[in-house]
């Protein structure tokens, strides 16, 4: 995304409606926020613009003391498991995850044709790995770290499907329950050669 938003972009973000995340700004400003993944254009008329979960996170951050210095943590990114240098979860991370998840639910409400929040939206189907990882982390599951076991979410060759690995059958079943409650359709599979069991999960459409 190329660094933190400009001062003008941050003003647009901070001026978003506190309930819906609806944005006001020039076409140029709004288009720039869409390119950065901080906003999306509603598919139905009047085609208003709204904050994405990443944009919601930017709005919740305190502005940097120095405008040339990025805010601590940067733009929110769900942990898919196996990231290097990932710090242990703490209160700040929990707040980030909670805010991102609430932003995602709002995006579902605004973009699903019937306003449903119990199933994934188009943004999630376009960002399968991050969306599934956010659902897991928001429910309290721990991602795999350098020295700690946890879930891993990976892309698959299948359309609209991710693979979720977990340390043990109990953890795998718990991940399946979480994803199902978040609007996904998980099924337990076994890799033919390694016999490792994993979830194959797809976002539910109805």
Z-matrix of the N, CA and C atoms (Angstrom, degrees):
N
C 1 1.451
C 2 1.513 1 112.21
N 3 1.299 2 117.37 1 -13.94
C 4 1.446 3 119.43 2 172.43
C 5 1.510 4 115.76 3 78.96
N 6 1.341 5 117.83 4 51.64
C 7 1.455 6 120.81 5 174.14
C 8 1.516 7 113.25 6 84.58
N 9 1.327 8 115.90 7 -179.66
C 10 1.461 9 120.92 8 -176.98
C 11 1.522 10 111.21 9 -71.19
N 12 1.337 11 117.28 10 161.28
C 13 1.465 12 119.75 11 177.59
C 14 1.523 13 110.94 12 -65.50
N 15 1.331 14 115.84 13 153.62
C 16 1.460 15 120.50 14 177.68
C 17 1.525 16 109.63 15 -68.65
N 18 1.321 17 115.69 16 169.55
C 19 1.459 18 120.15 17 179.24
C 20 1.529 19 110.87 18 -60.40
N 21 1.338 20 116.18 19 -40.81
C 22 1.467 21 119.71 20 179.87
C 23 1.527 22 110.84 21 -66.31
N 24 1.335 23 116.31 22 -41.14
C 25 1.462 24 119.55 23 178.63
C 26 1.521 25 111.04 24 -65.82
N 27 1.337 26 116.25 25 -39.40
C 28 1.464 27 119.47 26 178.82
C 29 1.524 28 110.97 27 -63.23
N 30 1.343 29 117.49 28 -36.68
C 31 1.466 30 120.16 29 178.45
C 32 1.525 31 110.57 30 -64.09
N 33 1.332 32 116.65 31 -38.96
C 34 1.463 33 119.93 32 177.18
C 35 1.528 34 110.31 33 -64.44
N 36 1.335 35 116.17 34 -43.59
C 37 1.468 36 120.97 35 179.53
C 38 1.520 37 110.87 36 -62.56
N 39 1.330 38 116.05 37 -46.75
C 40 1.462 39 119.88 38 -177.94
C 41 1.528 40 112.02 39 -68.02
N 42 1.338 41 117.10 40 -21.16
C 43 1.453 42 120.95 41 178.95
C 44 1.517 43 113.59 42 -88.73
N 45 1.343 44 117.74 43 5.43
C 46 1.456 45 121.05 44 -179.95
C 47 1.523 46 110.79 45 -64.63
N 48 1.325 47 115.55 46 150.29
C 49 1.458 48 120.24 47 177.14
C 50 1.526 49 109.39 48 -58.14
N 51 1.351 50 118.75 49 127.70
C 52 1.462 51 120.66 50 -175.29
C 53 1.519 52 114.25 51 -64.91
N 54 1.335 53 117.97 52 -21.91
C 55 1.458 54 120.68 53 -178.65
C 56 1.516 55 112.48 54 -93.36
N 57 1.328 56 116.79 55 -46.53
C 58 1.470 57 120.41 56 -173.53
C 59 1.516 58 114.36 57 -101.17
N 60 1.342 59 117.52 58 -19.00
C 61 1.454 60 120.25 59 -175.57
C 62 1.512 61 112.97 60 78.85
N 63 1.345 62 117.88 61 13.25
C 64 1.465 63 121.61 62 -179.62
C 65 1.521 64 109.71 63 -68.67
N 66 1.334 65 115.77 64 137.14
C 67 1.455 66 122.11 65 -175.06
C 68 1.522 67 112.00 66 -106.12
N 69 1.332 68 114.86 67 151.60
C 70 1.461 69 122.05 68 171.81
C 71 1.522 70 107.66 69 -127.25
N 72 1.303 71 116.44 70 133.93
C 73 1.453 72 120.77 71 179.66
C 74 1.515 73 109.42 72 175.66
N 75 1.316 74 115.36 73 -179.81
C 76 1.456 75 119.28 74 177.44
C 77 1.523 76 109.51 75 -74.56
N 78 1.327 77 116.17 76 161.69
C 79 1.460 78 120.54 77 179.00
C 80 1.527 79 110.84 78 -59.22
N 81 1.322 80 116.25 79 -37.01
C 82 1.463 81 120.43 80 179.67
C 83 1.521 82 110.73 81 -65.33
N 84 1.335 83 117.14 82 -45.63
C 85 1.463 84 121.05 83 179.62
C 86 1.525 85 110.93 84 -62.63
N 87 1.318 86 116.63 85 -46.04
C 88 1.462 87 120.18 86 -177.80
C 89 1.525 88 111.34 87 -66.31
N 90 1.328 89 117.27 88 -40.03
C 91 1.461 90 120.48 89 178.34
C 92 1.528 91 111.00 90 -63.60
N 93 1.335 92 116.34 91 -37.48
C 94 1.465 93 119.99 92 178.47
C 95 1.523 94 111.08 93 -65.27
N 96 1.323 95 117.02 94 -39.64
C 97 1.467 96 120.49 95 178.84
C 98 1.528 97 110.62 96 -67.01
N 99 1.326 98 117.67 97 -36.37
C 100 1.463 99 121.14 98 176.77
C 101 1.528 100 110.32 99 -63.50
N 102 1.345 101 117.01 100 -44.10
C 103 1.474 102 120.75 101 179.55
C 104 1.517 103 111.21 102 -61.85
N 105 1.319 104 117.54 103 -32.53
C 106 1.466 105 121.38 104 -179.00
C 107 1.525 106 112.20 105 -83.56
N 108 1.338 107 117.23 106 -3.39
C 109 1.461 108 120.09 107 -179.33
C 110 1.516 109 113.65 108 78.92
N 111 1.335 110 117.39 109 15.07
C 112 1.461 111 121.13 110 -178.36
C 113 1.521 112 112.48 111 -97.72
N 114 1.329 113 117.14 112 -8.92
C 115 1.459 114 121.88 113 179.62
C 116 1.521 115 108.94 114 -148.78
N 117 1.318 116 115.57 115 160.88
C 118 1.463 117 120.16 116 173.85
C 119 1.523 118 108.58 117 -137.40
N 120 1.330 119 115.22 118 153.12
C 121 1.470 120 122.26 119 -179.65
C 122 1.513 121 108.73 120 -96.62
N 123 1.326 122 116.46 121 124.04
C 124 1.455 123 120.54 122 -178.19
C 125 1.526 124 109.63 123 -62.53
N 126 1.341 125 117.41 124 133.76
C 127 1.471 126 119.78 125 -175.77
C 128 1.525 127 114.41 126 -69.98
N 129 1.334 128 117.77 127 -18.45
C 130 1.453 129 119.77 128 -178.37
C 131 1.525 130 110.78 129 -104.11
N 132 1.361 131 117.13 130 149.48
C 133 1.461 132 120.45 131 176.91
C 134 1.525 133 109.91 132 -55.58
N 135 1.336 134 119.04 133 143.88
C 136 1.476 135 126.92 134 7.84
C 137 1.524 136 113.74 135 -87.25
N 138 1.317 137 118.99 136 21.96
C 139 1.469 138 123.79 137 175.47
C 140 1.529 139 112.08 138 58.29
N 141 1.331 140 115.53 139 47.17
C 142 1.459 141 119.29 140 176.24
C 143 1.527 142 110.14 141 -69.25
N 144 1.327 143 114.79 142 163.33
C 145 1.461 144 121.32 143 178.70
C 146 1.527 145 109.53 144 -106.70
N 147 1.350 146 115.66 145 143.12
C 148 1.450 147 121.96 146 -178.56
C 149 1.525 148 109.92 147 -135.61
N 150 1.329 149 115.94 148 154.91
C 151 1.461 150 120.86 149 177.96
C 152 1.521 151 111.03 150 -69.24
N 153 1.323 152 116.43 151 140.75
C 154 1.452 153 122.49 152 168.53
C 155 1.535 154 107.80 153 -83.45
N 156 1.366 155 118.64 154 172.75
C 157 1.466 156 118.88 155 174.52
C 158 1.532 157 112.58 156 -54.50
N 159 1.336 158 117.39 157 -37.00
C 160 1.471 159 119.64 158 177.96
C 161 1.524 160 110.60 159 -64.90
N 162 1.333 161 116.17 160 -39.71
C 163 1.461 162 119.34 161 177.57
C 164 1.511 163 112.11 162 -66.97
N 165 1.335 164 116.38 163 -37.49
C 166 1.459 165 120.45 164 176.84
C 167 1.524 166 110.02 165 -60.39
N 168 1.334 167 114.97 166 -40.72
C 169 1.468 168 119.52 167 -179.64
C 170 1.529 169 110.59 168 -64.12
N 171 1.318 170 117.80 169 -41.75
C 172 1.460 171 121.65 170 178.50
C 173 1.526 172 109.56 171 -61.10
N 174 1.323 173 116.89 172 -41.40
C 175 1.469 174 120.23 173 -179.10
C 176 1.522 175 111.40 174 -63.67
N 177 1.345 176 116.47 175 -34.38
C 178 1.457 177 120.24 176 -177.47
C 179 1.522 178 113.05 177 -78.48
N 180 1.318 179 117.48 178 -17.86
C 181 1.457 180 120.71 179 -179.87
C 182 1.519 181 110.88 180 -74.05
N 183 1.313 182 114.95 181 147.82
C 184 1.460 183 119.48 182 170.26
C 185 1.527 184 108.04 183 -72.12
N 186 1.330 185 119.27 184 137.06
C 187 1.461 186 120.43 185 177.95
C 188 1.517 187 111.11 186 -59.14
N 189 1.329 188 118.97 187 142.14
C 190 1.453 189 121.28 188 178.35
C 191 1.526 190 111.24 189 -62.33
N 192 1.321 191 115.51 190 145.90
C 193 1.462 192 119.87 191 178.12
C 194 1.523 193 109.85 192 -62.58
N 195 1.332 194 115.83 193 -39.52
C 196 1.459 195 121.65 194 177.21
C 197 1.520 196 108.16 195 -106.83
N 198 1.336 197 119.60 196 118.73
C 199 1.451 198 119.71 197 -175.44
C 200 1.515 199 114.16 198 -61.95
N 201 1.324 200 117.95 199 -13.78
C 202 1.457 201 119.92 200 179.17
C 203 1.523 202 111.16 201 -91.78
N 204 1.346 203 117.22 202 -4.58
C 205 1.456 204 121.37 203 -178.84
C 206 1.511 205 109.51 204 -103.98
N 207 1.344 206 119.37 205 124.99
C 208 1.454 207 120.31 206 -179.82
C 209 1.518 208 110.98 207 -61.76
N 210 1.336 209 116.01 208 149.49
C 211 1.464 210 119.98 209 174.01
C 212 1.517 211 109.06 210 -63.27
N 213 1.339 212 116.23 211 152.15
C 214 1.457 213 121.50 212 -178.73
C 215 1.521 214 110.48 213 -58.30
N 216 1.330 215 116.00 214 129.21
C 217 1.441 216 120.96 215 177.14
C 218 1.516 217 113.77 216 90.53
N 219 1.335 218 117.51 217 -21.54
C 220 1.453 219 119.90 218 179.34
C 221 1.512 220 112.16 219 64.99
N 222 1.328 221 116.70 220 -157.84
C 223 1.449 222 122.17 221 -179.52
C 224 1.523 223 109.36 222 -72.68
N 225 1.329 224 116.07 223 140.42
C 226 1.459 225 120.74 224 -177.44
C 227 1.514 226 111.52 225 -61.51
N 228 1.319 227 115.87 226 140.32
C 229 1.458 228 121.83 227 175.34
C 230 1.520 229 108.32 228 -141.07
N 231 1.325 230 116.46 229 125.22
C 232 1.456 231 120.69 230 178.77
C 233 1.527 232 109.89 231 -64.77
N 234 1.310 233 117.10 232 145.78
C 235 1.462 234 121.90 233 179.88
C 236 1.524 235 109.87 234 -89.16
N 237 1.322 236 115.33 235 119.42
C 238 1.458 237 120.22 236 -177.18
C 239 1.523 238 112.14 237 -91.68
N 240 1.352 239 116.65 238 -7.50
C 241 1.456 240 120.65 239 -178.89
C 242 1.508 241 111.79 240 97.32
N 243 1.332 242 115.81 241 132.97
C 244 1.456 243 120.51 242 178.79
C 245 1.508 244 114.50 243 90.38
N 246 1.362 245 118.05 244 3.42
C 247 1.465 246 119.43 245 177.62
C 248 1.525 247 110.22 246 -66.75
N 249 1.313 248 116.00 247 142.93
C 250 1.458 249 120.68 248 177.21
C 251 1.526 250 110.18 249 -85.19
N 252 1.302 251 115.68 250 142.39
C 253 1.457 252 120.12 251 175.87
C 254 1.514 253 114.06 252 72.31
N 255 1.343 254 118.44 253 20.43
C 256 1.461 255 121.70 254 179.62
C 257 1.518 256 109.63 255 -80.68
N 258 1.322 257 116.14 256 122.46
C 259 1.457 258 120.14 257 179.54
C 260 1.517 259 110.04 258 -73.54
N 261 1.345 260 115.65 259 158.20
C 262 1.453 261 120.73 260 177.75
C 263 1.520 262 110.26 261 -64.48
N 264 1.321 263 115.02 262 152.57
C 265 1.457 264 119.63 263 -179.74
C 266 1.520 265 110.23 264 -66.49
N 267 1.306 266 116.42 265 145.38
C 268 1.449 267 123.02 266 177.20
C 269 1.503 268 109.47 267 -148.26
N 270 1.333 269 117.90 268 -175.30
C 271 1.467 270 121.05 269 -178.97
C 272 1.518 271 113.83 270 -56.18
N 273 1.343 272 117.52 271 -40.21
C 274 1.466 273 120.18 272 -179.06
C 275 1.526 274 110.49 273 -64.76
N 276 1.320 275 116.81 274 -43.52
C 277 1.461 276 120.17 275 179.08
C 278 1.526 277 110.94 276 -65.12
N 279 1.330 278 116.65 277 -40.21
C 280 1.461 279 119.97 278 178.85
C 281 1.520 280 111.09 279 -60.88
N 282 1.326 281 116.77 280 -38.91
C 283 1.457 282 120.18 281 177.80
C 284 1.531 283 110.66 282 -66.43
N 285 1.334 284 116.16 283 -40.70
C 286 1.461 285 120.41 284 178.18
C 287 1.528 286 110.60 285 -60.05
N 288 1.324 287 116.25 286 -47.51
C 289 1.459 288 120.93 287 -177.73
C 290 1.522 289 110.34 288 -64.86
N 291 1.329 290 116.23 289 -43.34
C 292 1.464 291 120.22 290 -179.90
C 293 1.528 292 110.57 291 -61.16
N 294 1.334 293 116.46 292 -43.81
C 295 1.457 294 120.19 293 179.43
C 296 1.519 295 112.21 294 -64.77
N 297 1.341 296 116.35 295 -41.12
C 298 1.467 297 120.24 296 179.65
C 299 1.524 298 110.96 297 -65.32
N 300 1.333 299 116.54 298 -40.28
C 301 1.464 300 119.72 299 -179.67
C 302 1.534 301 110.87 300 -66.53
N 303 1.330 302 117.04 301 -42.51
C 304 1.460 303 119.58 302 177.67
C 305 1.528 304 111.07 303 -63.36
N 306 1.338 305 116.10 304 -37.74
C 307 1.455 306 119.69 305 176.31
C 308 1.515 307 111.94 306 -63.70
N 309 1.330 308 116.06 307 -37.71
C 310 1.463 309 120.05 308 179.11
C 311 1.527 310 111.22 309 -67.86
N 312 1.328 311 116.78 310 -39.86
C 313 1.468 312 119.76 311 176.83
C 314 1.523 313 110.63 312 -62.42
N 315 1.324 314 116.11 313 -38.18
C 316 1.456 315 119.49 314 178.10
C 317 1.532 316 110.33 315 -66.37
N 318 1.330 317 116.45 316 -38.19
C 319 1.460 318 119.70 317 177.61
C 320 1.527 319 109.91 318 -63.11
N 321 1.330 320 117.03 319 -40.10
C 322 1.461 321 119.83 320 176.57
C 323 1.530 322 110.24 321 -59.54
N 324 1.316 323 116.19 322 -46.18
C 325 1.461 324 120.31 323 -177.79
C 326 1.524 325 111.37 324 -60.82
N 327 1.333 326 115.62 325 -39.00
C 328 1.459 327 119.71 326 -175.44
C 329 1.530 328 113.00 327 -80.87
N 330 1.330 329 118.05 328 -26.12
C 331 1.469 330 119.14 329 -172.37
C 332 1.523 331 114.54 330 -111.50
N 333 1.322 332 119.11 331 -23.12
C 334 1.461 333 118.81 332 173.58
C 335 1.528 334 108.44 333 -68.95
N 336 1.301 335 116.63 334 137.54
C 337 1.466 336 121.33 335 -171.41
C 338 1.523 337 112.07 336 -56.54
N 339 1.343 338 117.34 337 -36.47
C 340 1.460 339 120.19 338 -178.59
C 341 1.528 340 112.61 339 -99.39
N 342 1.335 341 116.68 340 9.04
C 343 1.457 342 120.51 341 179.57
C 344 1.514 343 114.36 342 73.64
N 345 1.331 344 117.70 343 14.72
C 346 1.467 345 121.19 344 -177.24
C 347 1.529 346 111.20 345 -70.97
N 348 1.326 347 116.15 346 141.33
C 349 1.465 348 121.46 347 176.50
C 350 1.524 349 111.85 348 -110.14
N 351 1.335 350 116.88 349 2.06
C 352 1.463 351 119.72 350 -176.45
C 353 1.516 352 113.72 351 -95.79
N 354 1.330 353 116.67 352 8.13
C 355 1.459 354 119.01 353 175.49
C 356 1.530 355 108.98 354 -144.07
N 357 1.336 356 117.15 355 152.96
C 358 1.474 357 121.47 356 -176.68
C 359 1.524 358 112.95 357 -60.66
N 360 1.333 359 114.36 358 154.77
C 361 1.459 360 121.58 359 179.27
C 362 1.533 361 109.43 360 -104.64
N 363 1.323 362 115.51 361 -178.32
C 364 1.463 363 120.11 362 -177.01
C 365 1.524 364 111.83 363 -61.46
N 366 1.332 365 117.44 364 -38.06
C 367 1.467 366 119.77 365 179.43
C 368 1.520 367 110.70 366 -58.36
N 369 1.330 368 117.23 367 -42.84
C 370 1.461 369 120.46 368 -179.81
C 371 1.532 370 111.52 369 -65.50
N 372 1.332 371 116.25 370 -38.44
C 373 1.468 372 118.62 371 178.97
C 374 1.520 373 111.59 372 -68.51
N 375 1.331 374 116.52 373 -19.10
C 376 1.455 375 120.21 374 175.85
C 377 1.517 376 113.21 375 -92.15
N 378 1.349 377 117.39 376 -9.54
C 379 1.466 378 122.90 377 -179.96
C 380 1.534 379 108.00 378 -136.88
N 381 1.328 380 115.53 379 60.52
C 382 1.458 381 121.37 380 -169.20
C 383 1.523 382 113.81 381 -57.50
N 384 1.325 383 116.61 382 -48.73
C 385 1.461 384 120.28 383 -174.75
C 386 1.526 385 110.57 384 -64.44
N 387 1.327 386 117.10 385 -48.55
C 388 1.464 387 120.24 386 -179.51
C 389 1.521 388 111.73 387 -65.24
N 390 1.334 389 116.65 388 -37.61
C 391 1.462 390 120.04 389 -178.68
C 392 1.523 391 111.11 390 -66.37
N 393 1.334 392 117.06 391 -44.96
C 394 1.465 393 120.19 392 179.07
C 395 1.523 394 110.60 393 -65.59
N 396 1.325 395 116.74 394 -40.14
C 397 1.461 396 120.37 395 179.11
C 398 1.525 397 111.33 396 -63.52
N 399 1.339 398 117.26 397 -39.48
C 400 1.462 399 119.92 398 178.72
C 401 1.521 400 110.69 399 -64.11
N 402 1.333 401 117.43 400 -41.32
C 403 1.464 402 120.21 401 178.20
C 404 1.524 403 110.91 402 -59.89
N 405 1.329 404 116.63 403 -41.09
C 406 1.461 405 120.51 404 -179.88
C 407 1.533 406 111.70 405 -69.19
N 408 1.329 407 115.89 406 -47.36
C 409 1.464 408 118.78 407 -177.80
C 410 1.519 409 111.30 408 -66.35
N 411 1.333 410 117.07 409 -36.94
C 412 1.463 411 120.62 410 179.62
C 413 1.525 412 111.82 411 -64.99
N 414 1.337 413 116.47 412 -26.67
C 415 1.466 414 120.76 413 179.62
C 416 1.525 415 112.37 414 -87.72
N 417 1.334 416 117.11 415 0.23
C 418 1.459 417 120.27 416 175.68
C 419 1.507 418 115.60 417 100.82
N 420 1.328 419 118.64 418 1.35
C 421 1.464 420 120.20 419 176.51
C 422 1.527 421 109.71 420 -72.46
N 423 1.310 422 116.24 421 145.56
C 424 1.463 423 121.16 422 -178.48
C 425 1.525 424 110.57 423 -98.36
N 426 1.343 425 117.71 424 132.50
C 427 1.467 426 119.81 425 176.84
C 428 1.517 427 111.09 426 -74.21
N 429 1.302 428 116.16 427 157.57
C 430 1.458 429 121.24 428 177.11
C 431 1.524 430 109.98 429 -65.90
N 432 1.335 431 116.45 430 133.25
C 433 1.451 432 121.53 431 177.14
C 434 1.516 433 110.59 432 -116.76
N 435 1.331 434 115.42 433 -176.25
C 436 1.461 435 119.87 434 -177.99
C 437 1.528 436 111.48 435 -60.06
N 438 1.341 437 116.69 436 -36.33
C 439 1.463 438 120.16 437 -177.37
C 440 1.522 439 112.40 438 -127.39
N 441 1.317 440 117.64 439 10.61
C 442 1.457 441 120.46 440 -177.79
C 443 1.521 442 110.26 441 -127.43
N 444 1.339 443 117.25 442 135.43
C 445 1.460 444 119.81 443 177.11
C 446 1.520 445 110.86 444 -73.52
N 447 1.299 446 117.13 445 155.41
C 448 1.456 447 121.19 446 179.22
C 449 1.516 448 109.80 447 175.94
N 450 1.315 449 115.82 448 -171.87
C 451 1.459 450 119.60 449 -178.18
C 452 1.521 451 111.75 450 -76.91
N 453 1.322 452 115.93 451 156.26
C 454 1.459 453 124.12 452 170.40
C 455 1.520 454 107.79 453 -134.34
N 456 1.318 455 116.72 454 133.43
C 457 1.464 456 121.43 455 176.83
C 458 1.518 457 107.85 456 -114.50
N 459 1.319 458 116.48 457 128.95
C 460 1.450 459 120.82 458 -176.70
C 461 1.534 460 110.75 459 -134.59
N 462 1.322 461 115.30 460 151.29
C 463 1.458 462 120.71 461 176.41
C 464 1.528 463 109.70 462 -70.31
N 465 1.320 464 116.31 463 158.29
C 466 1.465 465 122.08 464 177.58
C 467 1.522 466 108.89 465 -132.26
N 468 1.338 467 117.12 466 163.21
C 469 1.468 468 119.53 467 176.85
C 470 1.524 469 112.96 468 -68.41
N 471 1.331 470 117.02 469 -17.30
C 472 1.452 471 120.16 470 -178.11
C 473 1.523 472 111.07 471 -76.19
N 474 1.318 473 117.65 472 141.44
C 475 1.468 474 119.79 473 178.61
C 476 1.515 475 111.46 474 -67.46
N 477 1.309 476 116.15 475 136.92
C 478 1.461 477 123.38 476 177.43
C 479 1.524 478 112.21 477 53.81
N 480 1.323 479 117.04 478 47.12
C 481 1.464 480 120.77 479 177.13
C 482 1.525 481 109.69 480 -148.29
N 483 1.324 482 115.77 481 140.95
C 484 1.457 483 121.83 482 175.30
C 485 1.519 484 108.68 483 -122.66
N 486 1.315 485 116.21 484 158.44
C 487 1.456 486 122.16 485 174.39
C 488 1.520 487 108.21 486 -104.84
N 489 1.321 488 116.20 487 133.01
C 490 1.462 489 121.92 488 179.25
C 491 1.516 490 108.38 489 -120.70
N 492 1.324 491 115.57 490 123.33
C 493 1.459 492 121.75 491 178.48
C 494 1.526 493 108.61 492 -109.42
N 495 1.316 494 116.77 493 146.83
C 496 1.457 495 121.31 494 179.83
C 497 1.524 496 108.92 495 -145.60
N 498 1.352 497 117.59 496 153.98
C 499 1.470 498 121.06 497 -176.45
C 500 1.530 499 112.69 498 -79.93
N 501 1.309 500 116.45 499 80.73
C 502 1.453 501 119.77 500 177.03
C 503 1.520 502 112.54 501 114.11
N 504 1.329 503 114.55 502 158.05
C 505 1.460 504 120.56 503 -176.42
C 506 1.524 505 112.17 504 -63.77
N 507 1.324 506 116.83 505 -40.20
C 508 1.465 507 120.26 506 -179.04
C 509 1.523 508 110.71 507 -62.50
N 510 1.329 509 116.41 508 -45.36
C 511 1.466 510 120.20 509 179.35
C 512 1.519 511 110.90 510 -65.91
N 513 1.327 512 116.65 511 -36.44
C 514 1.464 513 120.44 512 179.45
C 515 1.528 514 110.17 513 -64.16
N 516 1.333 515 116.60 514 -43.32
C 517 1.458 516 120.60 515 179.23
C 518 1.527 517 110.91 516 -65.59
N 519 1.337 518 115.96 517 -37.02
C 520 1.462 519 119.58 518 178.96
C 521 1.526 520 110.77 519 -64.98
N 522 1.326 521 116.51 520 -39.82
C 523 1.464 522 120.47 521 176.78
C 524 1.525 523 110.81 522 -64.42
N 525 1.332 524 116.09 523 -38.09
C 526 1.460 525 120.16 524 179.14
C 527 1.524 526 110.32 525 -63.35
N 528 1.324 527 117.07 526 -42.74
C 529 1.463 528 121.22 527 179.13
C 530 1.518 529 110.93 528 -62.60
N 531 1.336 530 116.67 529 -44.06
C 532 1.465 531 121.11 530 179.86
C 533 1.525 532 111.09 531 -61.70
N 534 1.328 533 116.48 532 -47.07
C 535 1.459 534 119.76 533 -178.29
C 536 1.529 535 111.12 534 -64.88
N 537 1.324 536 116.88 535 -38.92
C 538 1.462 537 120.02 536 178.61
C 539 1.526 538 110.42 537 -62.57
N 540 1.339 539 116.46 538 -42.56
C 541 1.455 540 120.45 539 179.02
C 542 1.531 541 111.63 540 -67.14
N 543 1.333 542 116.66 541 -25.24
C 544 1.463 543 121.33 542 179.64
C 545 1.528 544 112.63 543 -88.32
N 546 1.333 545 116.98 544 4.13
C 547 1.459 546 119.40 545 176.31
C 548 1.514 547 114.92 546 98.56
N 549 1.316 548 117.51 547 15.10
C 550 1.461 549 121.23 548 178.58
C 551 1.523 550 109.93 549 -103.52
N 552 1.331 551 115.72 550 162.56
C 553 1.460 552 121.94 551 176.17
C 554 1.530 553 108.77 552 -114.31
N 555 1.329 554 117.76 553 96.32
C 556 1.466 555 120.72 554 -178.69
C 557 1.529 556 112.10 555 -96.41
N 558 1.308 557 115.50 556 145.53
C 559 1.455 558 121.28 557 174.44
C 560 1.518 559 109.40 558 -138.37
N 561 1.317 560 116.93 559 141.46
C 562 1.461 561 121.26 560 -178.83
C 563 1.524 562 109.68 561 -81.28
N 564 1.330 563 116.39 562 128.85
C 565 1.463 564 123.13 563 178.90
C 566 1.521 565 109.77 564 -125.86
N 567 1.324 566 116.10 565 166.80
C 568 1.461 567 121.84 566 178.60
C 569 1.524 568 108.95 567 -129.61
N 570 1.331 569 116.33 568 128.17
C 571 1.456 570 119.66 569 176.92
C 572 1.526 571 109.13 570 -68.08
N 573 1.337 572 118.46 571 130.21
C 574 1.467 573 121.51 572 -173.62
C 575 1.526 574 113.97 573 -59.62
N 576 1.330 575 116.63 574 -42.78
C 577 1.463 576 119.05 575 -174.09
C 578 1.522 577 112.73 576 -83.58
N 579 1.319 578 118.04 577 -43.86
C 580 1.466 579 121.26 578 -174.41
C 581 1.517 580 112.89 579 -92.62
N 582 1.345 581 116.92 580 -16.30
C 583 1.464 582 122.92 581 -176.40
C 584 1.520 583 112.67 582 64.17
N 585 1.323 584 116.78 583 16.45
C 586 1.466 585 120.83 584 176.66
C 587 1.525 586 108.60 585 -74.70
N 588 1.335 587 115.39 586 132.92
C 589 1.454 588 119.95 587 179.72
C 590 1.534 589 109.56 588 -92.50
N 591 1.318 590 115.17 589 142.53
C 592 1.458 591 121.35 590 -178.33
C 593 1.522 592 109.17 591 -151.27
N 594 1.312 593 115.59 592 170.45
C 595 1.459 594 120.55 593 175.86
C 596 1.516 595 109.74 594 -100.82
N 597 1.312 596 116.66 595 137.44
C 598 1.451 597 122.21 596 168.95
C 599 1.520 598 105.00 597 -107.29
N 600 1.328 599 116.85 598 112.96
C 601 1.458 600 121.38 599 -171.56
C 602 1.523 601 111.30 600 -121.46
N 603 1.319 602 115.70 601 136.74
C 604 1.467 603 122.29 602 177.44
C 605 1.521 604 109.51 603 -128.82
N 606 1.344 605 117.01 604 146.38
C 607 1.469 606 119.67 605 177.85
C 608 1.519 607 111.10 606 -68.89
N 609 1.319 608 115.98 607 131.30
C 610 1.463 609 121.16 608 178.80
C 611 1.515 610 110.41 609 -70.85
N 612 1.322 611 117.05 610 141.24
C 613 1.462 612 121.61 611 -179.35
C 614 1.526 613 112.68 612 -100.98
N 615 1.328 614 117.84 613 -26.81
C 616 1.464 615 120.81 614 -179.40
C 617 1.526 616 110.04 615 -132.82
